């Protein structure tokens, strides 16, 4: 993988300009980690000894969005990305558990690294090593400045907090979730003292804003290793804090004839295991929450274990979780729809044509279909209903699934009917007949209304 391209070239330009102006400057943090792992960095960040005011004056287009904490964004002309430039610093106390109350700028790269979260994120890279420009990865390790043992931890597959883990997590409690996410993303292990500190301080994650928690969980769900992420959340006591409703799935038995895989927790983990990298966020949350209503509705009946009303309960609980985690209205609607409709597939082969077509008309129906398949694979393995609906989705012309209305309220009024709630019922009757293929014209629609509701009052 050559070191070239828009973002790298822009970061290199920033480093060169800072260096020629007499300051230290290095690539820093996650981009260095990713390069060492052979991954394409999403962004390139720069750490420098230049103070924010100097950085702001040095480049043409800058944004001082984080200047209070030593961070300036440098934006090239006509580009949809920025390079984050952070001044070396040491942090004061974190009284809010998120950001330092004050920062002190430093001239020392080593001091700056010590305030970062994990050793694998505390690496610096000199892209101008020996006065040249690195164009490939061949000399990468020789160009790395490692003050915290991050390279060794990358080689060992370990996520380790810099310094005292308890201090790092007391400063910013979100780092506990980030530690789980990094370990999951790279297939690493949490270093034992780091893991112990998370377990001991897990309850403090409740001090983190719900939006930040949501974003971390969403990344865990959509990076392709969701099962391991939630197993690790459970092992570190974080799951009980951020999603107690999911933690309560553990040990909730299911009827073996339908769920030979085990309890509700195991079933849910098996769905999460099927989530592809970069999958839809709403599909991922739908998979996580689809059976959230089972624990409170568990009942051991004479014939078998039952979960009467678990869908309705699940929708209520999922709505509360979405509200708590500050999902948008649009996201919430789709997540709740996935929970609400996940059991309907068992009836699809017996549905009236009108009911089936309305089911197919659900927004983002492909997510409903994907969730149903995952649900089956993680349980009985019965895929006939999925295959049936997939074929319907493929073969039914959209104009028959969502046809243009034959009549509207205007035609009903013109026929002499008085507007009112009954109009909705009339139009639903007409649409049902249209979807069933029983009528195809406005005249036929009005005759149907006349047969069903009688003459309009005059």
Secondary structure, 3 states (H helix, E strand, C coil): CCCCCHHHHHHHHHHHHHHHCCCCEEEECHHHHHHHCCCCCCCCEEEECCCHHHHHHHCCCEEEEEHHHCEEEECCCCCCCCEEEEECEEECCCCCCCCCCCEEECCCHHHHHHCCCEHHHCCEECCCHHHCCCCCCCCCHHHEECCCCHHHHHHHCEECECCCHHHHHHHCCHHHHHHHHHHHHHCCEECHHHHHHHHHHHHHHHHCCHHHHHHHHHHHHHCCCHHHHHHHHHHCCHHHHHCHHHHCCCCCCCCCCCCCCCCHHHHHHHHHCCCCCCCCHHHHHHHHHCCCCHHHHCEECCCCEECCCHHHHHHHHHHHHHHHCCCCHHHHHHHHHHHHHCCHHHHHHHCCHHHHHHHHCCCCHHHHHHHHHHHHHCCCCCCHHHHHHHHHHHHCCHHHHCCCCCCCHHHHHHCCCCCCCHHHHHHHHHHHHHHCCCCCCHHHHHHHHHHHHCCCCC
